[in-house]
């Protein structure tokens, strides 16, 4: 892991995930501060998605130690679920392509128990930070891959979390798109939201970001 920041918001020691097939990824030690941008980098079979789910209290079989904002994430996964938000993890959390942005805002707001009066304002704020200008009537599937990523992150901050995680950051996005997306994440993190994004593309990761290198591991 590279990068230096202040006091950690999230600390993990010897963190891994065990399934009946064995260990999903090698034990990881990380310290992530509030307001950081973190790139989780590795090949498709390296356990990136499982790590994101483990860090947010949404994965079974988690071993090791995990603390998020002072909460023991191993003993109290439900509490860290309330502190964190998943923007996108394929087949598990993904906006419905046939819904308009406005409908996605409503759906996510209800799921995250965000007061109705705050949903649109919170979405629009994050969308503005990320540079998303699509009309609310636009269907999610009509967005470019880069704008789908922006929208997914904006939906995830409708009820502002401490940490947002995103899988497949580079999916369908050109290198130029990715550079702009990382800049948007840095701007969002500057407002205090820690962002952890998984990618297979190393070259576009900005120097300001922390990096967690994942290694494929089969027990």
ABEGO torsion letter per residue (X at the ends): XBEBBBBBABBBBGBBBBBAAEBABBBBBBBBBBGBBBBBBEBAAAGAAAAAAAAAGABBGBBEBBBBGGBBAAABAAAAAAABBBABBBGABBBBAABBAAAAAAAAAAAAGBBAAAAAAAAAAAAAAAGBABBAABBAAABBAAAAAAAAAAAAAABBBABBBBBGAABGBBAAAAAAAAAAAAAAAAAGBBBBBBBABAAABBAABBBBBBBBBBX
